[in-house]
Amino acid sequence: MITPNYVWLNTHSPIKVDQLPNLKAPEELKIICGFVPAFKSEPHTVPDKALKSKLYTYYGSRVPPATYWGQKATDLIEFLDDFSDDNKRLRKVVERFADLPTDEAKIAAAYNWLRDSILNLNYFDLVEWDDGRRKSKEPDDIETADDLFKHRYGWRTDIDKAFADMLREMNIDARYCYAKDRFDDLLVTDAKYWQLDRSLVAVPTAEPGKYTFYTVGRACTPIEKAPWFLEGVQALIGGGRDLMVPIPFSPPDYSITQTMYNVEITEDLEAFGTMSSRLTGHDAYGVRITLVDEDTADFAGLLKEETEASYPDAKVDSITVDQLDDLTEPVLVACQLTYPELTTAGSRILLKPFDYCSSVENPFYAPERKNAILFNWAYELKESAHLVLPEGYVIEALPADTTFENVTGRCMIGFQQMGNTVVAQRFFRLKHPFWNVADYPALQELFQARQDLSGQVVVLKEGEFIDESDSELEAPIEPKVTEPAEKTTGL
């Protein structure tokens, strides 16, 4: 029997509810509320619509939320079993992996086979050729694993179910599960209706209550990794004792961007240079998924727009991208940059080696914070700028090397002269993407320190350069920081 349900979220305002025509046989709700506080948006947190005061009304079960979600977890088992009833072709593929020595090797083999052999209809159109002309083709329905393996195409959920079934055929405990995209909204477990929109596969680890999550049906995600917008949220696990399990956040050393700038200043005080970046983790995923979603081979034009957003005062030219297909390798991006006019003071040149990058401002300007802080992901940035001195100029002043570190992260900047080149190195680490309101002052300090360090100035003056050094340029800084145990806090 279904009954009117309501959930009143994110407010302590009083609410009055009358169930009509009576409590024994309610058919509608009459809800009166008032004094709803005004909503104020804050930077770096969950979506506004997850924080606003809101009223959910729906028809649903009378059972408690835990019972409702427990039944939905059972439904996931049935969905997978129904899909797997007809899986002869799947079992023939799995037979190829029977002699692999470990479960890890078998999981990787199934994962890679699905990625390489099944067309994912969520990202690519099914096409056919008619008299030499390419046209779209309507896909057949995929109801079973045998349909998927016969047609060699399917939707994201089909591919995830097939992966779970392949693992089960190899005696690996695999659970079909669902989670809510936190970039869109958050799961409300008290609301007893289906809210989940992203399928995954979970395999229990040796640690009780812990799982490794796989998203083979989502393009561009490496094995054993989930997209950043699923990290920290609860996944509904199909079967087993565990009902809702948080998907762990990735550590900062998973997403590292290393960037090298080589800049030459001409006699006319114009700056030209090259940029080369090495992206891993979620940074690499961002580039890859952008290109897949756009379904285009025009990588240069597409990334030129995004790169210029990060370098608003520079002109980007001749951009190249490499290592897009191998998800185990970093994405490499390189381009030429033309910089804006240099700042001069009389006969001196004032250089901010990283000033041409997007503005590094402290986003936490408010004196107080109401909501928890959530970044897209934890990360590290390692940047090294090599600026060749213009003819007739020497270094007058280099800023002191400076480091700041607290519980939320670390930033540092260093300067040195190597022959006729100024080498500036900048490092930033955000240790975790999720922070409680109590951590707000520490985040303010970290981002203010980052802003202050990035604004330091190298002063050049007119003079004759004499090379007295045979030193080679040092490699980009690799600070060693002892990490605390990874937080497991979910959203």
Residue, then its C-alpha position, 0 to 999 in steps of 0.5 A: m500500500i502506498t501512502p503520502n510521504y514528506v521530508w522537510l530538509n535543511t531548516h528548523s522552521p516549524i511545519k504543520v501537516d494535516q493528512l486528509p481525509n484522515l490519519k487512517a486512510p490519508e489521500e493527500l497532505k496539507i502542509i503549512c510552513g513559515f519563517v524559512p531562512a534565506f539561502k546564502s550560497e558559499p564557495h566550494t561546497v555541495p550543490d546549492k539545491a542540496l543545501k536549500s530548505k526544501l520539502y519533498t512530497y511523494y507517494g511511497s511505502r509506509v516502511p522505515p527508510a532502512t527497510y525501503w533501501g534494503q528492499k531496493a538493494t535486494d532489487l539490484i540483485e534481481f536486476l543482475d540475476d535477470f540480466s545474467d540468466d542468458n549469458k552463454r557468450l559471456r561465459k565463453v569469454v570468461e573461459r579465456f581468463a580461467d588460468l590467470p594467477t590472481d583475482e586481480a589479474k582476472i578482474a583486470a582482464a574482464y575490465n579491459w575486455l569490456r572496454d575494448s570490445i563493447l561499444n558504449l552507447n552512452y558516448f558513441d552512436l551506433v552507425e552503419w554504411d548505406d551505399g557508401r554513406r555513414k548513417s545512424k543505426e537504431p540499436d536493438d534492445i539489450e535485455t541480457a548479457d547474451d544480447l550485449f555480447k552478441h551485438r557488442y554494444g550496450w548502455r552504461t548500466d548493461i556494461d556494468k552488469a556484465f562486468a559484475d556477472m563476469l566476475r561472479e562467473m570467476n568466483i569473485d564476489a561482485r555486487y551491482c550497486y548505485a550511487k548519486d552524482r554529488f555534482d548534481d544533488l545528494l542522496v536523502t536516505d530518509a526519502k523513500y523513493w529512487q534517487l540514484d543515477r550512477s551504476l557501479v560494481a563493488v568488490p569487497t576487500a579483506e577489510p570488513g565493510k570496505y569495497t573497491f569500486y569499479t566504473v567500467g561503464r563510464a568512459c575514461t576511468p582507470i580500473e579501481k577508480a571512480p569519477w570524482f563526483l562519486e567520491g564521498v557519496q554513499a553507494l547502495i550495495g546490491g546484496g550482503r550485510d552492507l547497505m550503504v557504503p561511502i565511496p572513498f576519496s582519492p588522495p592528493d598524490y592520485s591527481i598531480t599536475q606537473t607544469m614546466y614553463n620556458v619563457e624568453i624575454t626579447e630585447d623589445l621586452e616581449a615574452f614568448g614561451t612554451m608550456s608542457s603539462r603532465l596530468t594524472g588522476h582526475d586532472a587527466y580524466g577531465v581532459r579525456i572525458t571532455l574530448v569523449d563527450e564532445d565526440t570530436a577529433d579537434f583536440a587542439g581547438l577544444l583544449k585551446e579554449e580551456t587552456e586560455a581560461s587558465y591563462p587569461d592574459a596569454k595567447v595560446d597557440s600550437i597546442t598538442v595532446d598526447q597519451l589520451d588512450d592509455l588510461t594508465e598513463p598521464v595526459l601530456v599537454a603542450c602549447q606555445l604562449t605569448y604573454p602580455e606586456l611586462t611591468t616596468a618601473g623606470s629602467r627595471i623590469l618587475l616579473k611575477p613568474f606565475d602572474y600570467c596564470s589564472s588568478v590565485e585568489n583566496p576563495f574563503y573571504a567570508p569571516e565565518r562559514k555555515n556549510a562544510i567545504l567540498f572541493n572537487w578532489a584532493y590534488e597537487l600542483k607542481e610548477s616550474a618557470h624558467l625565464v631567460l633574462p633579456e639582453g642587457y639585464v641582470i637580476e637585482a632581487l629575488p624573493a626569499d624561498t617561503t613555505f606554509e603548511n597546516v592540517t589542510g595542505r601545503c604551499m611553497i615557492g622558491f627562486q634561484q638564478m641558474g646562469n642567465t635564467v631565473v628559475a621559479q618553482r611553485f608547489f601546492r597540495l590540498k590534502h583532502p577534498f572534504w572539510n568540516v566547518a571547524d577546519y574553515p580557518a585553516l583553509q583560509e590560512l592555506f589559500q591566503a598563503r598561496q595567494d601571497l606567495s604567488g604574488q612575489v616579484v623578481v626585479l631585473k635591472e640593466g647591467e651586463f650579465i657575467d656567467e660564473s656558473d656551470s650549474e645545470l637547472e634543477a628538477p622541479i621541486e618534489p617536497k616530501v610531506t608525511e600524510p595523515a591517515e586518509k579520512t573516510t568521512g562521507l557526505 
